[in-house]
């Protein structure tokens, strides 16, 4: 595939903004990642979390650094795509300039105020951002309420608020199929339609880089500004997992499972909802509260060096012989929803290494259960990819493959900025996102299960399911295909 356009991806995370330029010939990073710090979030009393919305300024700094590094090749930049954290909202004027602090994705100051209307009018729709939207409409002089990605694109378009991608606004109860806001809900909550941007599909060309920011940045005017997706989706895209049957397990502080399906998959009781990809496939997923954070509750594993050392030792040890559900704190979201859930264990660990082994096995068991549930909901896992910080552990990856009882894949990339650049590249060149990712991304590595341990760990998994069933966390009987 001969791709002539250099594509730029911009990722707005919580602490920083990252940007990359994708080499169209090899799929390698031509430049980047370039990183610019963002102001630290401000935590107030209660569940209030906000941030100074310096997104456009940070994006310009990152783009300037990329252009400087590209030199004359910057003339070949043809498309820019932005990804950001799902659910953060910014009150803006009519040109997309912030008028106040952004309410972060985990701000819940007005959740209770809208809960009754949400339960009545959109019970089976992602709605985590509705409270923030309602609060901003009532308490700020907002002309428009935008995502950080929208703010950056409006700035690059010369102060024109473009259409917004449905992915970043999905948690405001958007219907991604017909690109509509929940009019009945917003009417009941007295949220004026005028504050809402129009909606477009991810991968759409929303507008072009205006002449003034282009000259300031050293880019050509007319560069396509492409609708992106949330960072969870673009991280999945960067792995190349874009065919129905592909799944991704992102193992960091928590465990996030993402899938690709030809049908829309929603189960709000388990926190499962679907984004719509540029290829027309759905990207369903759910997030558990177990993960690497489960290990940090163990005494002596608070620093990364000790944690990695113990995981390495434990992953080579014999199976724990303990059924352990390593939940951190109280409450679980996926693969089951229970606000009162706590950690469970069938026995006491015999040593620190045995305890670590029980925890990492338990995380893998949750991954297997989550994939089973996604499969029953309509998103079967035929090819499973692993990513996240813990995917750097060879031993833990081997254990994940063994507990799943099949080969898994370790992608070369998991950077959400690269996923955004792939969307930009696909749109600029008129190719499917799947074809672009297969052509440009490096070959993934295959990890095989330890066949000697598959049966033993399968028996341990059944004991794990029985433990969850006994606690009332899952409903089906132990031994069923899905518990």
C-alpha positions in Angstrom: 0.0 0.0 0.0 1.5 3.3 -1.1 0.3 5.9 1.4 1.4 9.5 0.6 0.0 11.4 3.5 1.8 11.9 6.8 -0.8 11.6 9.6 -0.6 13.2 13.0 -2.3 11.8 16.1 -2.9 13.9 19.3 -3.8 12.2 22.6 -5.2 14.3 25.5 -4.6 12.3 28.7 -5.1 13.5 32.3 -1.5 14.7 33.0 -0.2 15.4 29.6 -0.9 15.7 25.9 1.1 13.5 23.4 1.4 13.8 19.7 3.0 11.5 17.0 3.6 11.7 13.3 3.1 8.4 11.5 5.5 7.4 8.7 3.1 6.4 5.8 5.6 4.0 4.2 6.6 1.8 7.2 4.0 2.5 9.9 6.9 3.5 12.3 6.8 6.7 14.2 8.3 9.3 11.9 8.5 11.7 14.9 7.4 11.4 18.5 5.9 10.9 20.8 6.2 14.6 21.8 4.8 15.2 25.2 3.5 18.5 26.8 2.3 18.6 30.4 -1.2 19.6 31.4 -2.3 21.3 34.6 -2.9 18.8 37.4 -6.6 18.1 38.1 -8.1 20.0 41.0 -10.0 17.9 43.6 -12.5 19.7 45.7 -14.9 18.6 48.4 -17.1 15.7 47.5 -16.7 14.2 44.1 -15.7 17.4 42.3 -12.7 17.1 39.9 -11.8 19.8 37.4 -8.9 20.9 35.3 -7.7 24.2 33.8 -8.5 23.5 30.1 -5.2 24.3 28.4 -5.7 21.8 25.7 -5.4 24.0 22.6 -2.2 25.6 23.9 -0.7 22.2 24.6 -1.7 20.9 21.2 0.0 23.8 19.5 3.2 23.3 21.5 3.2 19.6 20.5 2.5 20.3 16.9 5.2 22.9 16.7 7.7 20.4 18.1 6.6 17.8 15.6 6.9 20.3 12.7 10.4 21.3 13.8 11.5 17.7 13.9 9.9 16.9 10.5 11.5 19.8 8.8 10.7 20.0 5.1 8.7 16.7 5.4 6.0 18.7 7.4 4.7 19.8 4.0 3.5 16.2 3.6 1.2 16.3 6.7 -2.3 15.8 5.3 -4.5 14.9 8.3 -4.8 15.4 12.1 -6.9 13.4 14.5 -7.4 14.0 18.2 -8.3 11.5 20.9 -9.1 12.3 24.6 -10.3 10.7 27.8 -14.0 9.8 27.6 -16.4 12.0 29.5 -14.5 15.2 30.2 -16.5 18.3 29.3 -15.5 22.0 28.8 -17.7 25.1 28.9 -16.9 27.2 25.8 -17.8 30.3 23.9 -19.2 30.2 20.3 -15.6 29.9 18.9 -14.8 26.9 21.1 -12.6 28.8 23.5 -13.0 27.6 27.2 -14.9 29.9 29.5 -14.2 27.9 32.7 -12.6 24.8 34.0 -13.2 21.4 32.4 -15.2 18.9 34.5 -13.1 15.7 34.4 -14.4 12.3 33.5 -14.5 11.3 37.2 -16.4 14.4 38.4 -19.7 13.3 39.9 -21.0 16.6 41.4 -24.4 16.4 39.7 -24.9 12.7 39.2 -27.6 12.4 41.9 -29.5 15.5 40.5 -30.1 13.7 37.2 -30.4 10.1 38.3 -34.2 9.9 38.3 -34.5 11.3 34.8 -31.7 9.1 33.5 -33.3 5.9 35.1 -36.6 6.8 33.6 -35.7 8.0 30.1 -32.3 6.4 29.2 -32.0 3.3 31.4 -30.0 1.2 28.9 -27.8 4.0 27.5 -24.3 5.1 28.7 -25.0 8.3 30.7 -22.1 8.9 33.0 -21.5 12.4 31.6 -25.1 13.7 31.8 -24.7 15.1 35.3 -21.6 17.1 34.2 -23.4 18.4 31.1 -26.4 19.4 33.2 -24.2 21.2 35.8 -22.3 23.1 33.2 -25.5 24.2 31.3 -26.9 25.6 34.6 -23.8 27.0 36.3 -21.5 28.5 33.5 -22.0 31.0 30.7 -21.3 28.2 28.2 -22.4 28.8 24.6 -21.1 25.3 23.7 -20.2 22.4 25.9 -17.4 20.4 24.2 -14.9 17.6 24.7 -11.1 18.5 24.9 -10.8 17.0 21.4 -13.5 19.4 20.1 -11.7 22.3 21.8 -8.4 21.5 20.0 -10.1 21.0 16.6 -12.0 24.3 16.9 -8.7 26.1 17.6 -7.1 24.5 14.6 -10.1 25.3 12.4 -9.6 29.0 13.2 -12.3 29.4 15.9 -15.0 27.4 14.2 -16.8 24.8 16.3 -16.9 21.8 14.0 -19.1 18.7 14.3 -18.2 16.5 17.2 -17.5 12.8 17.0 -20.1 10.7 18.7 -17.4 8.6 20.5 -16.2 11.4 22.9 -19.9 12.2 23.7 -21.2 8.7 23.9 -21.6 8.9 27.7 -23.9 11.8 27.3 -26.5 9.3 26.2 -25.8 9.9 22.5 -27.2 7.4 20.0 -24.2 6.5 17.8 -26.4 4.9 15.1 -28.5 7.9 14.2 -26.1 10.6 15.6 -28.7 12.1 17.9 -28.7 13.5 21.4 -31.3 12.3 23.8 -33.8 15.1 23.2 -36.4 13.8 25.6 -33.9 13.5 28.5 -32.4 16.9 27.8 -35.8 18.5 27.6 -36.7 17.1 31.0 -33.4 18.4 32.4 -33.8 21.8 30.7 -30.5 21.4 28.9 -30.7 23.8 25.9 -30.1 22.1 22.5 -28.0 25.1 21.4 -25.1 24.2 23.8 -24.6 20.8 22.0 -22.4 20.4 19.0 -23.6 18.5 15.9 -22.5 14.9 15.8 -20.5 13.0 13.2 -19.1 9.5 12.9 -15.5 8.8 13.9 -13.2 9.0 10.8 -15.3 11.8 9.2 -13.5 14.8 7.8 -14.9 17.6 10.0 -13.0 20.6 8.5 -9.6 21.8 7.6 -6.7 23.5 9.2 -7.2 27.3 8.9 -4.6 29.6 7.4 -3.6 31.4 10.6 -2.8 28.4 12.8 -1.2 26.7 9.8 1.2 29.6 9.2 1.9 29.8 13.0 2.6 26.1 13.2 4.5 25.7 9.9 1.9 23.4 8.3 0.1 23.8 5.0 -3.5 25.2 5.2 -6.2 22.7 4.3 -4.8 19.8 6.4 -7.9 17.6 7.1 -9.2 17.7 10.6 -10.6 14.2 11.3 -13.1 13.0 13.9 -11.5 10.8 16.4 -12.5 8.4 19.2 -11.9 8.2 22.9 -8.5 7.1 24.1 -9.7 3.6 25.0 -10.8 3.1 21.5 -7.7 4.6 19.8 -5.5 2.5 22.1 -7.3 -0.6 20.8 -6.9 0.6 17.2 -3.2 1.0 17.8 -3.0 -2.7 18.5 -4.4 -3.6 15.1 -7.4 -5.5 16.8 -10.0 -4.2 14.3 -11.8 -7.3 13.0 -15.0 -8.8 14.5 -13.7 -11.5 16.9 -10.7 -9.4 18.0 -10.4 -8.6 21.7 -7.9 -6.6 23.8 -7.2 -7.0 27.4 -5.6 -3.8 28.8 -4.0 -4.7 32.1 -2.8 -1.6 34.0 -4.0 -0.5 37.4 -7.3 -1.9 36.4 -8.3 -4.4 33.7 -10.2 -3.1 30.7 -11.5 -5.5 28.1 -12.4 -4.3 24.5 -13.8 -6.2 21.6 -14.9 -5.8 18.0 -18.4 -6.9 17.0 -20.6 -6.7 14.0 -23.5 -5.9 16.3 -24.1 -3.3 19.0 -23.5 -4.8 22.5 -24.9 -3.0 25.5 -25.4 -4.2 29.1 -25.5 -1.2 31.4 -25.9 -3.4 34.4 -22.3 -4.6 33.8 -20.9 -1.3 32.4 -20.7 -2.7 28.9 -21.4 -0.3 26.0 -20.3 0.0 22.4 -18.5 2.7 20.5 -18.9 2.8 16.7 -15.7 2.5 14.7 -14.9 4.3 11.4 -15.3 0.9 9.7 -18.8 0.5 10.9 -18.0 -2.2 13.5 -18.9 -1.8 17.2 -16.2 -1.7 19.9 -17.9 -3.0 23.1 -16.0 -3.2 26.3 -16.1 -3.2 30.1 -13.7 -2.3 32.9 -13.0 -4.3 36.1 -11.6 -2.8 39.3 -9.0 -5.6 39.6 -5.6 -5.3 38.0 -2.0 -4.3 38.9 -3.6 -2.2 41.6 -4.5 -5.5 43.3 -0.8 -6.2 43.9 -0.2 -2.8 45.4 -2.3 -3.7 48.4 0.3 -6.3 49.3 2.9 -5.1 51.9 6.3 -4.5 50.2 4.9 -4.2 46.7 4.3 -0.4 46.6 7.4 0.4 44.5 7.6 -0.8 40.9 10.9 -2.6 41.2 9.7 -4.9 44.0 6.4 -5.4 42.2 8.0 -6.5 38.9 10.5 -8.7 40.8 7.7 -10.6 42.7 5.5 -10.9 39.6 8.4 -12.4 37.7 9.0 -14.9 40.6 5.4 -15.8 41.0 4.7 -16.2 37.3 7.3 -19.0 37.3 6.0 -20.7 40.4 3.5 -23.5 40.7 -0.3 -22.7 40.6 -1.4 -21.0 43.8 -3.9 -23.7 44.8 -6.1 -20.8 46.0 -9.2 -19.4 44.4 -8.7 -15.6 44.8 -10.8 -12.7 43.6 -8.4 -9.8 44.1 -10.7 -6.8 44.2 -9.3 -3.5 45.5 -11.6 -1.7 47.9 -15.4 -2.1 47.7 -17.5 -2.4 44.5 -17.1 -3.9 41.1 -18.3 -2.8 37.6 -17.4 -5.7 35.3 -17.7 -8.6 34.7 -20.5 -8.3 37.2 -21.9 -5.2 38.8 -22.1 -5.2 42.6 -21.5 -2.0 44.7 -20.9 -4.1 47.8 -18.4 -6.6 46.3 -15.1 -7.2 48.2 -12.1 -9.4 47.7 -12.6 -13.1 48.2 -10.2 -16.0 48.9 -10.8 -19.7 49.4 -7.7 -20.1 51.7 -4.8 -18.2 53.2 -1.6 -17.8 51.2 1.3 -19.9 52.5 4.0 -17.3 51.6 4.4 -13.9 50.0 5.2 -15.5 46.6 2.1 -17.7 46.9 0.0 -14.7 47.6 1.3 -12.8 44.6 0.7 -15.9 42.5 -2.9 -16.1 43.7 -3.5 -12.4 42.9 -2.1 -12.6 39.3 -4.0 -15.8 38.7 -7.2 -14.1 40.0 -6.7 -11.2 37.6 -6.4 -13.6 34.8 -9.5 -15.4 35.9 -11.4 -12.1 35.8 -10.1 -11.6 32.3 -11.4 -15.0 31.2 -14.8 -14.5 32.8 -15.0 -11.0 31.2 -14.3 -12.5 27.7 -16.9 -15.2 28.3 -19.5 -12.6 29.2 -18.7 -10.4 26.2 -19.0 -13.5 24.1 -22.5 -14.3 25.5 -23.5 -10.7 24.8 -22.6 -11.0 21.2 -18.8 -10.2 21.0 -16.9 -13.5 21.0 -13.2 -13.5 21.5 -11.5 -15.3 18.6 -8.1 -13.5 18.7 -7.1 -12.0 22.0 -4.5 -9.2 22.3 -2.8 -8.0 25.5 -1.7 -4.5 26.3 -1.2 -2.1 29.2 1.7 -1.7 31.5 1.6 -5.3 32.8 1.9 -6.7 29.2 5.7 -6.0 29.7 5.8 -9.0 32.0 6.6 -12.1 29.9 5.6 -14.4 32.8 2.2 -12.7 33.4 1.5 -12.8 29.6 2.3 -16.6 29.6 0.0 -17.1 32.5 -2.8 -15.1 30.7 -2.4 -17.4 27.7 -2.4 -20.5 29.8 -5.5 -19.6 31.8 -7.3 -18.6 28.6 -6.1 -22.0 27.1 -5.1 -20.5 23.8 -2.5 -18.3 22.1 -2.6 -14.6 22.6 -1.0 -11.7 20.8 1.3 -9.0 22.0 1.0 -5.9 19.7 4.0 -3.7 18.8 2.0 -0.6 19.7 -0.6 0.3 22.3 -0.3 4.1 22.2 -3.6 5.9 21.8 -1.9 8.8 19.8 -0.9 6.2 17.2 -4.5 5.0 17.0 -5.6 8.5 16.3 -2.9 8.9 13.7 -4.2 5.6 12.0 -7.7 7.1 11.9 -6.3 10.2 10.3 -4.3 8.2 7.8 -7.2 5.9 6.8 -9.5 8.9 6.3 -7.0 10.9 4.3 -6.2 8.0 2.0 -9.7 6.6 1.6 -8.8 3.2 3.1 -10.6 1.1 5.7 -9.1 1.5 9.2 -8.5 -2.3 9.3 -6.6 -2.3 6.0 -4.5 0.7 7.0 -3.6 -0.9 10.4 -2.7 -4.2 8.8 -0.5 -2.5 6.2 1.3 -0.1 8.6 1.6 -1.8 11.9 4.5 -4.0 12.8 3.9 -7.8 13.1 2.5 -8.8 16.5 4.2 -11.4 18.7 2.4 -14.7 19.5 2.4 -16.1 23.1 1.5 -19.7 23.5 0.0 -21.3 26.6 1.9 -23.6 28.9 0.1 -26.8 27.9 1.4 -28.7 31.0 -0.6 -26.3 33.2 -3.8 -25.7 31.2 -5.8 -28.4 32.9 -4.7 -27.5 36.4 -5.5 -23.8 35.9 -8.8 -24.6 34.3 -9.8 -26.5 37.5 -8.6 -23.5 39.5 -10.8 -21.3 37.3 -13.9 -23.5 38.1 -13.1 -23.1 41.8 -12.9 -19.3 41.3 -16.3 -19.3 39.6 -17.7 -21.3 42.5 -16.3 -18.8 45.0 -18.0 -15.9 43.1 -21.2 -17.9 43.0 -21.2 -18.7 46.7 -20.8 -14.9 47.4 -23.8 -14.1 45.2 -21.7 -12.1 42.7 -22.6 -14.3 39.7 -25.9 -16.0 39.1 -25.4 -19.1 36.9 -24.3 -22.4 38.4 -20.7 -23.3 38.7 -19.6 -25.5 35.8 -21.9 -23.7 33.3 -20.4 -22.2 30.1 -20.7 -18.8 31.8 -21.1 -18.2 35.5 
